[in-house]
Amino acid sequence: MNPPTAYVERVVDLLDPAANRLVNLTIEEARAKVLSGDPTAVAEIDGSFALLSREGKTVRMARSLDRPMRYFLAKRAEGPALIVADRIDAIHAQLQREGLADQFHPSYTRMVPAHHVVEIQLIGCPDPDPIYTRFFTPERDSLPADLDVIGRRYIGALLDEVTQQLRLIPETEPIGIAFSGGVDSGAVFLSTYHALRQLGMSPARLKAFTLSFGDGPDLGQARDFLQKLGLGLFLEEIHADLADLDFTETLRVIEDYKPLDVECATMGLALCRGIRRRYPDWRHLFDGDGGDENLKDYPIEENPELTIRSVVNNLMLYHEGWGVGRIKHSLTYSGGLSRGYVRTYAPARAYGFEGYSPLMSRRVMAVSEGIPFVELTNYDVPTLYSLKGEVVSRGVKQLFGVDMPVFEKRRFQHGATKKESLRTKLPAQEATYRRQFHALYA
């Protein structure tokens, strides 16, 4: 009688280790903390990361909010194969190389939700459910209902985060800011400008890149913002042509089909393409993504599932969606900004940039979750919408000594060009994008 065939599980890690930006640990030290499964240990990892660790049949994975991390568990006669990557198409290509592509569908891939350790046991068919352990739980309502105190803490955390990042970048390298003159990109620009000066580094390394199709309001807004502060020399327009927009390209790059994210990413691709054409060697591109989520500044009336009570009473609702283990949590995509940041991450990576949003760091998010939103708003929607400008401008005034211009909120895609112009190139229906995306794998 022949002995039973050995049961061999396999793990293929396609993540780029160079994409991690760890501040206080080596990659090996950080992976060891993930392997431990101890949420307190994983919370000690400072920086941007997507990490996988394995011991025997146990695999543990964790990521920060700004890094997509996907996986697929394939069946083989000799045992399961776990493939991990930041992109769906990379997983598909690996399955093709191994002759396992018949098992693939994009909806079968899984996303590691941000701020959780995901544990998988490679023990065969049927596969057990992953185990999710949260490692970041900021304390809600920990700050006083004082906008000056909140602003100082929020911009202080932002400045600390930017300062830390600048120390990781060679002083010879220039830094671009995706800049609209809005509250978030304005705060990131001013924090970067003042951090450079405090560190004794040259602010001449800095540029504020503003996308324009010739008819949108952002360019004028960006110019007004900088000129009012005597910083107009940092502005650089990146002109684009509507004829170059192709939502099929966007779907391929971001691998998602939510209309607002498709629109935003299409603008991101246009901006990155324009910068790359002008500056072939530029690497670092900062942005203000995450600011709306931090200060809960989204039009509640546009989402029939939301009320102001759900927005202000749920931990990190805009960051993580309804959360792991909830009915509306997508296993394929995660939720909230945990899903949506691919709109910024993927276009930057597609054109060779190292994208970075300091507003998505845990130190900044911890401050924002500590804001007593209920006490400050008493569930009044207009008051909630006004908070971001108040918090940020007060913090900027206290830390940088300048009166930051605050303009009305506007989405990236609606600032680079008119809404009517945008709609001629990008349909509004999610079903259209979903069908086109799935057709990529037909």
Beta strands, then each sheet from edge to edge (+ up, - down):
strand 1: 10-13
strand 2: 21-22
strand 3: 47-48
strand 4: 50-55
strand 5: 58-63
strand 6: 70-74
strand 7: 81-85
strand 8: 110-111
strand 9: 116-121
strand 10: 131-134
strand 11: 175-178
strand 12: 206-212
strand 13: 235-239
strand 14: 284-286
strand 15: 354-356
sheet 1: 1+ 7+ 6- 8+
sheet 2: 2+ 3-
sheet 3: 4+ 5- 9+ 10-
sheet 4: 13+ 12+ 11+ 14+ 15+
end
